[in-house]
Amino acid sequence: MTNLTLTFSIFLLFSTFIGHTQQAETFRVITYNVENLFDTYDNPATNDNEFLPNGTRRWTRKRYYHKLQQIAKVIIASGAWDTPALVGLCEVENDSTLIHLLTRTSPQASTLSILYYYRSR
């Protein structure tokens, strides 16, 4: 009787474990080339002269914040209106632009955290 009880308990535990693993959790990962996400401040460590207010692209704070809003919309929409678990962005000037993306756009974007990796050319 003890062996039967032990076997049944192990089977029940195993079945419960299998049942939980069959429920798929969504883990969304996106990568996005944001194409020259530069702020409007001169950074001597980067070649950002054309993205300054007096540079060739006449990059203003208004244009910068509009671009941040558009990027946030794409990120949120790609997660089916929920933030993806992991977002990889390319062509970002510095970590300050990422902080602006999280703190000055939609509330959903503020739930993300930043891991910034800089690679010089």
MOKAJO-V655098 format. One line per field, one symbol per residue. phi: phi as a letter, one per 40 degrees, with the letter a starting at -180 (. if undefined). psi: psi as a letter, one per 40 degrees, with the letter a starting at -180 (. if undefined). burial: I if it has 24 or more other ideal C-beta (glycine too) atoms within 12 Angstrom, else O. Layout:
phi = ???
psi = ???
burial = ???
//
This chain:
phi = .cccccccccccccccccccccccccbcbbbaccfgcbccbcbccbcbdcbcdbcccfcbcccccccdcccccccccccfgbcccabbbbgbcaccccccdccbbcccccccbbbbbbbcc
psi = ddddddddddddddddddddeehhihghhiihhegfgiaeihhdeigedefideidefhiddddddddddddddddddfffihidhhhhifhdiddddddddeeaidddeeiihhhhhhi.
burial = OOOOOOOOOOOOOOOOOOOOOOOOOOOOOIOIOIOIIIIIOOOOOIOIOOIIOOOOOOIOOOOIOOIIOOIIOIIIOIIOOOIIOOIOIOOIIIOIIIOIIIOOIIOOIOOIOOOOOOOOO
//
